[in-house]
């Protein structure tokens, strides 16, 4: 396979959106780090979890910048050192977002259940798409190419299901931070900026998956219409 400049044309909207979203995340993150909050990220997460009855969910420090996540298997929030320790709007916003995922888990939030079920398929799709697609081209097999498209389609499905999960977690975070008086008006604005910027990165990733699938369907639709030898 040779490089096709049309690939860049197809993916240009997603790449531009991702670059813009990443710039917004960095800008909002650093601005929010200048806005003080009465609690650290870890304390804010603990307060939200206890207030919501999720006493069994742990809060731990993780390594790496922006490595914050909720582990549903261990029922633990893992926060990056900056978020775990800082008494800032950025820290409590990110921590509250991850706590939102724990609250979704406790409430059996349907999109989260669907996302967790789609994780193996998404990982499988990402790993096998290239192999199946390459074998399909080498062997001139539309069947293998179609299986490759199905694999990358699983990644698209995961990204689509992931969007409402992430936006709901952010909405829960913004609401609870205000209700529990963890942030003031200035802090609420900073939190909103950070979480909204992060939301655009998920939109960009979803768009990239869809446009990647669209490109390959466009380029190799003729092969799919043929028959195996």
Secondary structure, DSSP 8 states (H G I E B T S, - for coil): ----HHHHHHHHHHHHHHHHHHHHHHHHHHHHTTSB-SS-HHHHHHHHHHHTT-TT-EEEEESSTT--EEETTTTEEEEEHHHHH--BHHHHHHHHHHHHHHHHHHTT-HHHHHHHHHHHHHHHHHHHHHHHHHHHHHTT-HHHHHHHHHHHHHHHHHHHHHHHHHHHHHHHHHHHHHHTTSS-HHHHHHHHHHHHHHHHHHHHHHHHHHHHHHHHHHHHHHHHTS---
